[in-house]
Amino acid sequence: MKKFLNTLYITTQGIYLHLEGESLVAEKEQKNILRLPLHTLSGIICFGNVMCSPFLLGHCAECGIRISFLTEYGKFLARVEGPVSGNVMLRTAQMKVSMDPYLASSVAKNIVAGKILNTRTVLQRYQRDHGENEKCSEIIQLMAHMVRRLDSVSDLDTLRGIEGEAAKLYFSVFNLLLLNKNSNFQIKNRNRRPPLDPVNSMLSFLYTLLVHDCEAALEGVGLDPQIGFLHSLRPGRPSLALDLIEEFRAILADRTVLSLINLNQISEKDFLFSETGAVTLKDDARKTVLLAWQKKKKELINHPFLNEKIEIGLLPHAQALLLSRFLRGDLDAYPPFLWK
C-alpha cells in the first residue's frame, strides 16, 4: 500500500512555489514564508493565484508528487503529474472489466451498496444519539430495501438509478443532521455547478478534495483513475476516482461539514453570495474547512475487511489496493468499505 503522507494546501494568494535542493519553498513578496522537505509530501493543491517554478513542477513529477490547480473557490482546473506507471497487465484487466457490462456491474453494484449502507449508518447514528424521527426511520428502511434490490440488478443504468434515488432520499432529511438550530444553514437538495447554498458549497469543495485523494490512491497501486465502472467513460473525467469516492462521501465529507456547522466553527458570514445565485467560501473560511478536513483524515477507524485500525485518510489507499487485488484475481469480489 502506498504510504499516506501529507497533502499541502496553498490558499494564500500571490504565493510563488519553487525548489531549493530537496525542499519546497513558498515565497510571497520576495520573502520565504514556508519551507518543507519534498519527501514529506504526497500532493500539493493550489487555490487561485499560486505560481510554481518549472523546476519544482518537473521535480515533483519525477518524485510522484501530484500538483493540482483549482480556482480560488475550489473548482478544478488542471494537474501536473509524471509519466503513467503501474503494471500494464493490471490496467489491461481494468479495461477488460470496464468494457464488459456484466463484470462492470458486479463491481459497481458493490460500490453502490457501500455508499447506501454508509449513508444509512450516518442516519442510524443520528437516531441513536438524538432520538427517532418518523421520516428518517422510513428512509432507513427504504435504503435497506434498496440494498436487497441490488442482488437482482445486472445493468448499470438500473444501478445508477438506485444510487440516485438513495442520494435523493438521504438529502431530503439532511437538515435533520444540522443540530445547530441557531444557524440558518439549510439545504433543499443537492446542487452544484454552481452550488446555491452554503451547505452545498462546502460539500462540493470537499468532494473535489476527495477526488484528488482517490486519484492519487488509484495511481499509487497502478490503476488508471479515468477507467471506471459505475461512472461512464468520458474524456478528462476521472471516472474510477468518482466511483471510489461514493463509499466515502457521507462518512468523510458530509460528516466534516456537519461538524463545522454544529460546532459553530463556520457561519453564513463566511460565504460570498453572488448575483447569479452561486455561493462560495471566503478565503479564511476555506482555511477553516481545510483544517477540519485534515483533522478528520487523521482519525483512526477500524477497517472491517482488513481487520486493522488505520487513519481515515488512508481509506482511499486501502480500497484502491483491494480493488487492484480483485482485478488481479486475488479476490472473488471487490469488498466496499462499510462504516460501523
Stockholm file with secondary structure:
# STOCKHOLM 1.0

chainA/1-340         MKKFLNTLYITTQGIYLHLEGESLVAEKEQKNILRLPLHTLSGIICFGNVMCSPFLLGHCAECGIRISFLTEYGKFLARVEGPVSGNVMLRTAQMKVSMDPYLASSVAKNIVAGKILNTRTVLQRYQRDHGENEKCSEIIQLMAHMVRRLDSVSDLDTLRGIEGEAAKLYFSVFNLLLLNKNSNFQIKNRNRRPPLDPVNSMLSFLYTLLVHDCEAALEGVGLDPQIGFLHSLRPGRPSLALDLIEEFRAILADRTVLSLINLNQISEKDFLFSETGAVTLKDDARKTVLLAWQKKKKELINHPFLNEKIEIGLLPHAQALLLSRFLRGDLDAYPPFLWK
#=GR chainA/1-340 SS CCCCCEEEEECSTTEEEEEETTEEEEEETTEEEEEEEGGGEEEEEEESSEEECHHHHHHHHHHTCEEEEECTTSCEEEEECCCCCSCHHHHHHHHHHHHCHHHHHHHHHHHHHHHHHHHHHHHHHHHHHHCCCHHHHHHHHHHHHHHHHGGGCCSHHHHHHHHHHHHHHHHHSGGGGCCCTTSCCCCSSCCCSSCCSHHHHHHHHHHHHHHHHHHHHHHHTTCCTTCCSSSCCCTTCCHHHHHHHTTTIIIIIIHHHHHHHHTTSCCGGGEEECTTSCEEECHHHHHHHHHHHHHHHTSEEEETTTTEEEEGGGHHHHHHHHHHHHHHTSSSSCCCCCCC
#=GC SS_cons         CCCCCEEEEECSTTEEEEEETTEEEEEETTEEEEEEEGGGEEEEEEESSEEECHHHHHHHHHHTCEEEEECTTSCEEEEECCCCCSCHHHHHHHHHHHHCHHHHHHHHHHHHHHHHHHHHHHHHHHHHHHCCCHHHHHHHHHHHHHHHHGGGCCSHHHHHHHHHHHHHHHHHSGGGGCCCTTSCCCCSSCCCSSCCSHHHHHHHHHHHHHHHHHHHHHHHTTCCTTCCSSSCCCTTCCHHHHHHHTTTIIIIIIHHHHHHHHTTSCCGGGEEECTTSCEEECHHHHHHHHHHHHHHHTSEEEETTTTEEEEGGGHHHHHHHHHHHHHHTSSSSCCCCCCC
//
